[in-house]
């Protein structure tokens, strides 16, 4: 991710410093991007220089909250942080409380909100008078995920750290659930809390929704939004397909997606929006705290504020 951000920042023409830890990872980064890296870690960098006015955090999930904490305490007041901002509810809620205390704006890097397919779908939704109903799937490929080498606790909270891309985007479109029910069952060696998911309800915008995902069966990510005139289909998410009223044909929508091809999809517009303080499309850290409650309910994860100072 750090390499992807560097590619965008170089294209935009915005000067930036890269702080890394190990020499090997720094060499790989420099070879891939042509940009130098200050090694030694964030603490050493902050001991030597003043905190940056704004920062992008693209470290492992297990290090997101601690890295953001260091920057906030050092004086950084604007942060773009990779999702989900922490390993679990406690970490994310604690970080949100700290950011509020120090007046720091922390935004989540859910880059799919910035896909060209999403922007185009929003045009259809406005023209058609809004979304009527939605359904989605966030099935993960367990046979591939179990082979991944991740930090402690990352795989165990995979729905929060990865599947939340889909769920965040759905509720970004239709609003948060107002009344809903959900069920989960099964378990995996690397994800013991759950493996199969279903649910349904109505959002705060009075939009009906449902979902089904099974991590022990074939499947993929997908979203379908229904309007009075179109079914808007994201499968894969980078593309937009539609079915028009009175037809069963599925048509691919032509998109001006040069930036989503040249760079990691959504990343150019996301980064540019962050740098220019155009925050309307972002998920704020405060919003993420509420979202994590939803993700935890979907997946059967525990939520507790017992370890948060002051609660």
N, C-alpha and C positions, 0 to 999 in steps of 0.2 A: 504493500500500500504506500509506503514512503516513496518508493520509486515512481509510482503512479502520480502521486501528488507533485513530486519534483518535475515530472514531465509537463504537467499542467502549468505550474508556476513559471517554468522557463518559457513556455509558450505565451503566457500572459505578460511576461516581462517584469515580474515582481521579484526584487532581490529577497533572498532568504538564507538562513543558516540552518544546517542540519546537525542535530546532536545525536550521536550514537554511543554505543558502549564498547563492543568488541572490535578489534582490528579486522578480523576476517569479514564480518558483515559490512564494515565500512569500506573495505576494498571492493567488495562486490557491488555495493551501491555506487561507488565512484566509477567503476568500470561501466556500469549500466547507464548512468546518467551524465557522467562527465562533471559532476558537482562534488566538491570536497566535503568531507565530514569531520566534525570535531568529535573525537573519541573521548572516552573517560566518563561518559554518563551525564545526566542532567544536573545532578548536584554539583559536580565540579564546574560545569558551565555557569550555573547560577552563582557560585562562589566567586567566579572570576569577573562576571559581567552583570549588568542590571537585567532584570527580567524583561522579556520581550513584551510589547504592548499586546500582541495577539500571537496565538500559536495553534498549530495543527498537531494533534496527538495521534500517531499511527504506530502504536506498539501492540504487543500481544494483549489479549483480553485480560489476562491476569495482572497486567501492569497498568491498565488504563486509569483506574481510580487513583492509585498512588502517584502516578505521573501528573495527573491533573491537580492533585492536592499540592504537590511541590510547587507547581506553577502559580496556583492561586495564592498560596502563602508568600511567594516571592514577589507578587505584585502584578502578575498578568491578569488582565481584566476582560479578555475576549478569547474564547477557546472553541475550536472545532475538534470534537473528539470522536474517534471511531466508535461505532456501535459495539456493544450496548452500554458503554461507559463504566462497566464494572462486572464482576463475576456473579453477583446476586443482588437481591433487593436491598439488603443492608448496606452494601458498598455504594450502590447508586443513590439511595436515600441520604446517606451520610454525606456524600459528595455534593448533592443538591443543597443540603443545609449549609455546608461550608461556602459554596458559591454564593448563596443568598446573603450570608453574613458579610462577605467581602465585596459584594456588588459586582460579581463576575458573571458575564454572559457565557453560558456553556451550551453549545448547539451540537446535536447528534448528527453524525455523517451517514444518514440513511439516503445513499445516493440514488436509490430507485425513485425517490420523489422527484428527481430532476431528469429522469429519462425523457427523451423526446416523445416516446410513446405515451407517457403519462401526460405531458403537456398537451399533446394532440387530443387525447381522450377527454381532457378537461374542456376543450373547445366543443366537442360533441355534447358533453353533458350540459353545458350552458345553453347551447342551441336547442337541445331536446327538452329542456325544462327540469333537469335534475335526474338523479339516480332513483329508480323505483325499488330495486332489490339487488342483492349481491350474493355470490357464492365464491368460495376460494378453497384452495388446497395447498398445503405446505409439506407434502411428503418429502422426506429426506432419503438419500441413498445410503442406507446403513452399512451395506457391504463395502462401500468406499470410505465412509467416515471412520469406521472402526480401525482403519489402517493409518489414520492421521496421527502425527506426533504433536500434541498440544500441551500447554501448561496445565498444571493441576487444577481441576475443577472446570475446565473449559468444555470438555465433551459432556460432562454431567449436566451442563446447563445449555445444551446445544440449541434448544428452541429459543431461549433468550438471546443467545449470541448470533444465531444464523437465521432460523425460521422467522424471527421477528421482522425480517425484511418484508416478507409477504404480509404479515398481519398489520404491521405499521402502515403499509401503503393502503390496505383496504380501509382501515379506520380513518386514514387521512382523507380518503374520498367520501366516506359515508358518515363520519362522526363516530364518537365512542359508543359502545354498547350501553343502552339504557336498561332494558330488561332482557335477560338472556339466561340460557342454561347450557351447561357443557358437561361432557363426559370424557374420561380417558381410561385406558386399560393397557395391560401388557408391560413389558420391561425389556431392556437390552443390557448387556454386560456393561456397556459404556454409558448408558442412559437409564439408570435403574428406576426412575420415578414413573416413566410412561413410555409407550411406543405407538399407541393408536388414539386418535382424537376425533371427536365430533361435537358439534354445538350449533345453536341457532338462537336468534333473538331479533330485537329491534333496536336500532341506533337512536341516538339523541335527535337525529334529523328525521325520525320516523321511517327509516329504511330497513326493510326486512333483510336478514342475512343468514347464511348457513355455511358450515365448513365441514370437511372430512379429510383426514390425513392419516396414512398408515405407513409407519416407518419399517414395517416388516413385510411390505408388499411393494410391487412396482408402482411407480407414480412419479409426479414431478410438481414443481410449483406452478400455480396458475390462479388467475383471477378472472371472474366474469361479472360485469356490471350491466344491468338491464335498465334501459331508458324507454320512453314511450315510442321511440323510433328505431333504436339500435340495441343489439347486444354487443358490448365492447369486451374483447377477449385478449387477455395478456397471457400468452402461452406460446413461446417463451416471453418473459416479461419485457425484453428489449423491443419486441415487436407488438404492433396493434393490429388485430383482426376484428372485423365487424360482420354481423348479420343484420340485414335491414328488415324492417317490418314487412311482412308479407312474403318473406323468402326464407329458405333454409340454407342458402349458399353462404359459405364463410369466405370473406374477401380480405386480403391483406391491404392495409392502408399504406400508401406511399408516404414516407417520412423524410424530412430534411434532417438526417441524422449524421452528418459529417463529423461532428464533434464526438458523438457516441461511438463512432468507428475509430477515429484517430486516437482517442483516449479511452480509458476505462469508462464504460457507459455512465452518464450522469455526472461524472467527476468534474468535468470542466465547468459546467454551469453551477454545480454545487460550490466549488472553490471560488469561482468568480463572485457568486452571491455572498459568500462569507466575507471575502475581502472588501466588498462594497457595502457591507452592513445591510444587505437586502435579505431580511430574516424571515419573511412571511411564510415561506415554504418549509422551513426547518422544524424539526422536533426539538423543542427546548428540553433542558435537563429536568425542569420541573414537570413538564408533560411526560417525560420518560419515566419518572417515578410512578405516575399513575398508570402508564402503559405496562410497566413491569408487573403491577398487580394483576393486570389482565393476563399477561403471558404466564404468570405463575399459576393462575387459576386454570388456564387451559392445559398446562403441563403437569399440574400437581406439585409444583415446587413450594417449599415453605416460604412464608413471608413473616418477618419479625422485626420490630423496631427496638428490641431489647438492648442491642449493643450500640444504639445511637445515643451519643452524649446529649443529655437534656431531655430525653424521652423516658 
